[in-house]
Amino acid sequence: MNRFSLRTYFPATVDSTMVEGQWRYDTTYYRVPDFQLTSQSGASFSQKDLEGKIYVANFFSTSCQGPCKQMSTQLSRVQDAFRLRPDVRIVSYSQKPEEDSPADLKEYASSFKANPEKWIFLTGQEEQIKALVRNGFRLTSSQDSAAKNVMEEPITKFFLVDKEKHVRGIYDGTDAADVDRLITEINVLLSEYNLENGK
């Protein structure tokens, strides 16, 4: 049976073993690290709240105009496409958490008709968000100065994260055609899980 499968991004290590005279390679991949942040409702939100979910992650700030608003408009399309799928979520992390309070996030979310059961906006400790930028989504080197630069520039990528916290797709969040690809690939990933579960 031919079926399309998504690649996994960000290999961490490759182990090799000899089996019956053949080298076999097993790659482990970076996972999005655990976090504890605050949602637009003021409630605590952590990686545990995403267990068993596929999610689309992005970075934004409420003060960012052009690219962030484009990305949020595109994420509204993703929300609509999967409105009946509780196992698909959207997580938007503030790049300026010291400026974006839960009340600011709630107002911003409302302007894009974000369903809080589907689309979560998060703020909190800047160091935690930097760690996600650096270690989860591999957007910079491990140097704090580089991480700070990335935090100051709009990040226009969307990341598709699977139930095992691996990144399975990277997209241009300002490009409608690339977001169409994201929607298609979410469906591919859902199909992979259904096949694994014998559905």
N, C-alpha and C positions, 0 to 999 in steps of 0.2 A: 504494500500500500504506500503510495507516494503522498507525503504530506510535508508542508513547509514548516520549518522549526526556526525560531529566533535564535540568533547568536547570543552568547553571554559576554559582557564587556568586563574589562579590567582584571586580567589574570593576575593572581598573586604569586603562585608557585606552580612549577610543573615537576611532578615526580615521575621517574621512569623506572620500570622494573622489567626484567627479562622473564618472559613466560614462554616455555616450550621453544626457545631459540628466537623468539620475536620480542622486540622492544614494545612495551605498552606504556602509554603516557596518560597520566591522570593530572588534570589541571584543577587547581583550586582558585576561586575567584574572590575578590574583595566583596564584602557585604556592606550595606548601608549600616553604619553604627547605631547603637541604641541612643536614644535621646529622651529628654524630659523637658517639654516646652509648654507654652500657654496658648490656648486657642482663642479665636475671636469671641467665644462665649465667656472667656475668663477662666475656663476649666483647664486643669492639667491634661496634657496629651503626650503620649509616649509611643515608642515603636510597638509596644504591646497592643495598643489600640488598632494597629494595622495587621495583626496576626491573621493569617488566612485570607488576606486581601492582596489584590494587585493594585498598584497605585501609580499615578503620574505625579512626579515631583517637579517643582520649579522654584526659582528665587525671584523676589520682587521687592519693591518698597512702595508704600502708599504715596510717597512724594514723587516717584518716578512717573513721568508722563508718557511719552511716545511708546517705547518698546514694551513697558510693563502693561500698559492698557491694551496694546495689541495682543500680548500673550494672554491676558485675562479674558479678552474677547474670544480667543481661540479655545481657551479652557472651558468657556461656557458651552461651546460646541461639543466638547468631550463630555461634559456633564450631561447634556441633553441626550447624547448618543447612548449613554449607559445609565440613564435615569432609573431603569428597572433592574439594574444589576447591583445589589448591595455589596458584592465582592469586588467592585471597582471603585476606588476612591481617588481624590485629587488632594495633594498636599502642597500648599504654597508657603514657603519659608521667607520671613522678612530678612532682607539683607541689611536693614537698618533697625535692628530690634530695639536699640536705645531710643529711637524716635517713634516706633510703631507700637502703640499701646493696644491692648485687646479692644478697646472702644474704637480706635482708629481702624483696626482690622475689620471689626463688625460693620462699620459704616462703608468701608471699601467693598467688603463681601456683598453687602446689600445692593450696592450700585451695579453689581454684575449678576444679581439674582442667584447668588450661590446658596445652594441647599446645605445647611450645616451638617446634615447627615451624610453628605456626599463629598463636600469640598471644604477642607479645613485650612484655615490661615493661622500660621504659628509665629509667635514672637517669644523672646526669652533672653537667656544669657548669650551675648555675642560669641563667647568662646565655643559654646556648643554648636552654634550655627557655622562658625568657621571650621569646626571639626567635621561637620557634614560636608561642607564645600571641599575640604581638603581630602578627607579620608573616605567619605562615602561616594562622592561624585567625581573625585579625582580631577578637580578643576584647576589645581595649582600644585606647586611643589610643597614640601613640608615646612618651608620657612614662613614664619608668621608675617613677615613683611610682604611676601608675595600673596599670602592669603588676604591681607588687608587690601591690597590693590584690587584683587578680584571682588572683594566685598563692596568696593566703591564704584565699580563699573557694572552696568546692567548685564545680567547673565541671561541670555536669550534662549538657552537650551531647555527642553523638556526631557525628563528621564523616565523611562518605563521601568518600574521595579516589580519583580515577581514576589511570590509568597515566601521565597527563601532569602529575600532581601538582596538579590543580585540585580544589577542593572542589565536590562535586556534590550533596550533601545534608547537612542539619543536623537533628538529632533530639533529643528529650528522652530521655536515657538512663535515666531513672527511670520511664518510662511504657511499659508492655508493648505497648500499642497502637501507639505511635510506633516502637517497635523492630520490630514486625511490618511497619510501612511501610518501615523500613530494609532488612529482609530482602527484601521485594518489590523495592525499588529497586536493591539489589545485583544481583538477577536481571535487572532491566531493563538495567543497565549492562553486565552480561556479555553480554546479547543484542545490545546496540549494537556491542560489539567483534566478536562472532561475525558480524554482518551486514557490518561493515566488512571482515572477512577472508574474506567469501564463504562462510561456513559456514551 
